């Protein structure tokens, strides 16, 4: 009995190549730096599995994976303002003055008033310990010291170069805490429509290859189709490392104190790698991009040539049996 068997073979080959353009992050990783915090997120998302062609009992499964790099249409930066004062009035007055000056000067560099939003976060009292002396003991009592107010300023802008101007204005008002930057794409639906159309065209081409070139009957079987999608934002794709090499001249000193130098930590944008994707739209990424991932899977039943096709017979009013061919 002849059977059609489809087997997917996977060969894992690990190589280590250091070239002129490999970068310091790999140097820190392979030098065995104990202080290295290398954690590159280059793997494909867990719910986007690698492409595979499986074989069950007369079933072929095909999958295509796509990735689309998209530049943000707009951005929202969030800055935190924290102010402390001795009284409620003083705290509120100081923070209000800082915010008003910040918001007004932002308008002079091109940020409209309607693109600035103030979000109240917290307003809490502060306490300190006051020592109370007694004859045989000392007691530390909590007493009010002042108040702390926190506000977040949301700033929307469309041009990525605006961030330099915003940061410059923020520094003038002692605002140094940039909480995060959100990346916004206006029409996600259009992106997924493009990905879906390309996925369908790719699978149709693969099916035609099986039918026309390999002679596999995939047209007569039932089909089950599933899809999956995921988005990766730039804020989730930053990682860090320490790039330095410890050099010992003469070994560790036997006496005295060893004073370690400060080693700066480098952060960089590490996009989702393209290894497991069949199609990549806008592959060349200059600035951090929003990465849309999409996969489509189709399972097709294959006709077994060893099994006879079921026969359909029509019984005519005259009592004759007439075979009927049903595609």
C-alpha positions as CSV (number, residue, x, y, z in Angstrom):
1,X,0.0,0.0,0.0
2,X,1.5,3.3,-1.1
3,X,1.2,6.3,1.2
4,X,2.3,9.9,0.7
5,X,4.6,11.0,3.5
6,X,5.6,14.6,4.1
7,X,8.5,15.0,6.5
8,X,10.0,18.3,7.8
9,X,13.6,18.1,8.7
10,X,15.2,20.8,10.8
11,X,18.9,21.3,11.0
12,X,20.1,23.6,13.8
13,X,23.5,25.1,13.0
14,X,25.1,27.4,15.6
15,X,27.9,29.6,14.5
16,X,29.9,32.3,16.1
17,X,31.3,35.0,13.8
18,X,32.8,38.3,14.9
19,X,33.3,40.9,12.2
20,X,34.1,44.5,12.0
21,X,30.5,45.6,12.4
22,X,29.4,43.2,15.2
23,X,29.2,45.9,17.8
24,X,30.2,46.2,21.5
25,X,27.2,44.3,22.8
26,X,28.5,41.0,21.4
27,X,32.0,41.9,22.8
28,X,30.6,42.3,26.2
29,X,28.6,39.0,25.9
30,X,31.4,36.8,24.7
31,X,34.1,38.2,26.9
32,X,32.4,36.7,29.9
33,X,31.8,40.0,31.6
34,X,30.4,39.3,35.1
35,X,28.6,42.7,35.2
36,X,27.1,42.2,31.8
37,X,23.3,42.5,31.7
38,X,22.9,41.4,28.1
39,X,19.4,40.2,27.4
40,X,18.7,40.6,23.7
41,X,15.1,40.0,22.8
42,X,15.7,38.7,19.3
43,X,13.5,35.6,19.5
44,X,10.2,35.5,17.7
45,X,7.1,36.0,20.0
46,X,5.9,32.8,21.7
47,X,2.6,32.8,19.9
48,X,4.2,33.1,16.5
49,X,5.7,29.6,15.9
50,X,8.3,28.8,13.3
51,X,7.1,27.7,9.9
52,X,6.5,24.0,9.7
53,X,5.1,21.5,7.3
54,X,3.6,18.6,9.2
55,X,2.3,15.2,8.2
56,X,-0.6,13.6,9.9
57,X,-2.8,10.9,8.4
58,X,-3.2,12.2,4.9
59,X,-3.0,15.9,6.1
60,X,-0.7,18.6,5.0
61,X,-0.2,21.7,7.1
62,X,1.2,24.9,5.6
63,X,2.1,28.1,7.5
64,X,3.3,31.6,6.5
65,X,4.6,34.2,8.9
66,X,4.9,37.9,8.1
67,X,6.3,41.0,9.8
68,X,5.6,44.6,9.0
69,X,7.8,47.5,10.4
70,X,5.8,50.7,10.6
71,X,6.8,54.2,11.5
72,X,4.7,55.8,14.2
73,X,2.2,58.5,13.0
74,X,2.4,60.3,16.4
75,X,4.0,60.0,19.8
76,X,2.9,60.7,23.4
77,X,5.7,61.6,25.9
78,X,4.9,61.5,29.6
79,X,7.0,63.6,32.0
80,X,6.7,63.4,35.8
81,X,6.7,66.6,37.9
82,X,7.3,66.2,41.7
83,X,7.2,69.1,44.1
84,X,7.6,69.2,47.9
85,X,6.6,72.1,50.2
86,X,5.9,72.9,53.9
87,X,2.2,73.7,53.4
88,X,-0.5,72.7,50.9
89,X,-0.6,76.2,49.5
90,X,3.1,76.4,49.0
91,X,3.4,73.0,47.4
92,X,0.5,73.6,45.0
93,X,1.8,77.1,44.1
94,X,5.3,75.9,43.3
95,X,4.1,73.0,41.1
96,X,1.5,75.1,39.3
97,X,4.1,77.7,38.4
98,X,6.5,75.1,37.1
99,X,3.8,73.5,35.0
100,X,2.4,76.7,33.6
101,X,5.9,77.9,32.6
102,X,6.6,74.5,31.0
103,X,3.3,74.4,29.1
104,X,3.6,78.0,27.8
105,X,7.1,77.6,26.6
106,X,6.2,74.3,24.9
107,X,3.8,76.2,22.7
108,X,6.6,78.5,21.6
109,X,8.6,75.5,20.2
110,X,5.6,74.1,18.2
111,X,3.5,72.1,20.7
112,X,-0.1,73.3,20.6
113,X,-2.0,73.8,23.8
114,X,-4.5,71.0,22.9
115,X,-1.6,68.6,22.7
116,X,-0.7,69.0,26.4
117,X,-2.6,67.2,29.1
118,X,-2.0,67.5,32.9
119,X,-2.7,64.3,34.9
120,X,-2.8,64.6,38.8
121,X,-1.0,61.5,40.2
122,X,-0.7,62.0,44.0
123,X,-0.8,64.5,46.9
124,X,0.4,63.1,50.2
125,X,1.8,64.4,53.5
126,X,5.4,63.9,54.4
127,X,6.6,62.9,57.9
128,X,9.8,62.8,59.9
129,X,10.9,61.5,63.3
130,X,11.2,63.8,66.2
131,X,13.2,62.6,69.2
132,X,11.5,63.0,72.6
133,X,13.8,62.9,75.6
134,X,12.7,61.4,78.9
135,X,14.5,60.6,82.1
136,X,15.1,56.9,81.4
137,X,14.3,56.6,77.7
138,X,14.2,58.2,74.3
139,X,11.1,58.1,72.0
140,X,11.0,58.8,68.2
141,X,7.6,60.2,67.2
142,X,6.4,60.8,63.6
143,X,5.4,64.4,63.0
144,X,4.2,66.2,59.8
145,X,7.0,67.7,57.8
146,X,5.3,68.9,54.6
147,X,3.6,67.7,51.5
148,X,4.5,66.1,48.2
149,X,2.6,66.5,45.0
150,X,3.1,64.6,41.7
151,X,1.7,65.3,38.3
152,X,2.2,63.8,34.9
153,X,2.3,65.9,31.8
154,X,1.3,64.1,28.6
155,X,2.6,65.7,25.4
156,X,1.6,64.6,21.9
157,X,3.7,65.4,18.9
158,X,4.0,64.1,15.3
159,X,7.6,64.8,14.4
160,X,10.2,62.6,16.2
161,X,12.7,65.5,16.1
162,X,10.4,67.5,18.5
163,X,11.6,65.4,21.4
164,X,14.9,67.4,21.5
165,X,13.0,70.7,21.8
166,X,10.7,69.3,24.5
167,X,13.6,67.9,26.5
168,X,15.4,71.3,26.3
169,X,12.3,73.1,27.6
170,X,11.7,70.5,30.4
171,X,15.3,70.9,31.7
172,X,14.7,74.6,32.2
173,X,11.9,73.8,34.6
174,X,13.8,71.1,36.4
175,X,11.8,68.3,34.8
176,X,14.1,65.4,34.2
177,X,11.9,62.4,34.6
178,X,10.7,61.1,31.2
179,X,8.4,58.3,32.2
180,X,7.8,56.8,28.8
181,X,7.1,57.5,25.1
182,X,4.1,55.8,23.4
183,X,4.2,55.1,19.7
184,X,0.9,55.4,17.9
185,X,-0.2,54.1,14.5
186,X,-3.5,55.6,13.2
187,X,-4.7,52.7,11.0
188,X,-3.8,49.3,12.3
189,X,-6.6,47.7,10.4
190,X,-5.1,48.6,7.0
191,X,-1.8,47.1,8.1
192,X,-3.4,43.8,9.0
193,X,-5.4,43.8,5.8
194,X,-2.2,44.1,3.8
195,X,-0.6,41.3,5.9
196,X,-3.6,39.0,5.4
197,X,-3.6,39.6,1.6
198,X,0.1,38.8,1.3
199,X,-0.4,35.7,3.5
200,X,-3.2,34.3,1.3
201,X,-1.2,35.0,-1.9
202,X,1.8,33.2,-0.4
203,X,-0.2,30.1,0.6
204,X,-2.0,29.9,-2.7
205,X,1.4,29.9,-4.4
206,X,2.7,27.1,-2.2
207,X,-0.5,25.1,-2.8
208,X,0.0,25.5,-6.6
209,X,3.6,24.3,-6.2
210,X,2.4,21.1,-4.5
211,X,-0.4,20.5,-7.1
212,X,1.4,21.5,-10.3
213,X,5.0,20.6,-9.6
214,X,4.8,17.8,-7.1
215,X,1.5,16.2,-8.2
216,X,-0.1,16.2,-4.8
217,X,-3.9,16.3,-4.8
218,X,-4.7,19.2,-2.4
219,X,-7.7,20.5,-4.3
220,X,-10.2,17.9,-3.3
221,X,-9.6,17.9,0.5
222,X,-11.3,19.9,3.2
223,X,-9.4,22.9,4.6
224,X,-9.0,24.4,8.1
225,X,-7.6,27.9,8.3
226,X,-6.3,29.8,11.4
227,X,-4.5,33.1,12.0
228,X,-2.7,34.9,14.7
229,X,-1.3,38.3,15.3
230,X,0.9,40.3,17.7
231,X,2.4,43.8,18.0
232,X,5.8,44.7,19.4
233,X,6.3,48.3,20.5
234,X,9.7,50.0,20.7
235,X,9.4,50.5,24.5
236,X,9.5,46.7,24.9
237,X,12.5,46.2,22.6
238,X,15.2,48.0,24.5
239,X,17.9,46.0,26.3
240,X,21.2,46.9,28.0
241,X,24.7,45.7,28.4
242,X,28.0,46.8,30.0
243,X,30.9,47.0,27.5
244,X,34.3,46.8,29.2
245,X,37.2,44.4,29.8
246,X,38.9,43.8,33.1
247,X,42.7,43.9,32.6
248,X,44.9,42.8,35.5
249,X,48.6,43.9,35.5
250,X,50.3,41.8,38.1
251,X,47.3,40.2,39.7
252,X,45.1,41.4,42.6
253,X,46.9,43.5,45.2
254,X,47.7,41.7,48.4
255,X,47.1,44.7,50.5
256,X,45.0,47.7,50.2
257,X,41.5,48.5,48.9
258,X,40.5,47.9,45.3
259,X,38.5,50.8,43.9
260,X,36.4,49.8,40.9
261,X,35.6,52.4,38.3
262,X,32.1,53.2,37.2
263,X,31.2,51.3,34.1
264,X,28.3,53.0,32.1
265,X,25.5,50.8,30.9
266,X,24.5,51.0,27.3
267,X,20.9,50.7,26.1
268,X,19.9,50.1,22.5
269,X,16.8,49.3,20.4
270,X,16.8,45.6,19.5
271,X,14.1,44.8,17.0
272,X,12.4,41.5,16.6
273,X,14.8,39.4,14.4
274,X,13.7,38.3,10.9
275,X,14.9,34.7,11.2
276,X,11.5,33.0,11.4
277,X,9.5,35.2,9.0
278,X,8.7,34.4,5.4
279,X,7.8,37.9,4.4
280,X,9.1,41.2,5.9
281,X,7.6,44.5,4.9
282,X,9.8,47.6,5.3
283,X,12.8,45.5,6.4
284,X,15.2,48.4,6.7
285,X,14.7,50.1,10.1
286,X,16.5,53.4,10.8
287,X,14.4,54.6,13.8
288,X,12.6,52.3,16.3
289,X,9.5,50.9,14.6
290,X,6.2,49.3,15.6
291,X,6.5,45.7,14.5
292,X,3.2,44.0,13.4
293,X,3.5,40.2,13.3
294,X,1.0,38.0,11.6
295,X,0.7,34.3,10.8
296,X,-1.7,32.2,8.8
297,X,-1.9,28.4,8.9
298,X,-3.9,26.1,6.7
299,X,-4.5,22.4,7.1
300,X,-5.5,20.4,4.0
301,X,-6.7,16.8,3.8
302,X,-4.9,14.9,1.1
303,X,-6.7,12.3,-1.0
304,X,-5.4,8.8,-0.4
305,X,-4.9,7.1,-3.8
306,X,-5.0,3.7,-2.2
307,X,-8.6,4.2,-1.2
308,X,-11.3,4.1,-3.8
309,X,-13.5,7.1,-4.1
310,X,-17.1,6.7,-2.9
311,X,-19.6,6.1,-5.6
312,X,-22.8,8.0,-5.9
313,X,-25.6,6.3,-7.7
314,X,-29.0,7.8,-8.7
315,X,-32.0,5.6,-8.8
316,X,-34.2,6.7,-11.7
317,X,-38.0,6.5,-11.6
318,X,-37.7,3.7,-14.1
319,X,-35.6,1.7,-11.6
320,X,-32.2,2.1,-13.4
321,X,-29.0,2.8,-11.4
322,X,-27.0,5.7,-12.9
323,X,-23.5,6.5,-11.5
324,X,-23.1,10.2,-10.7
325,X,-19.7,11.9,-10.6
326,X,-19.4,14.5,-7.8
327,X,-16.3,16.7,-7.6
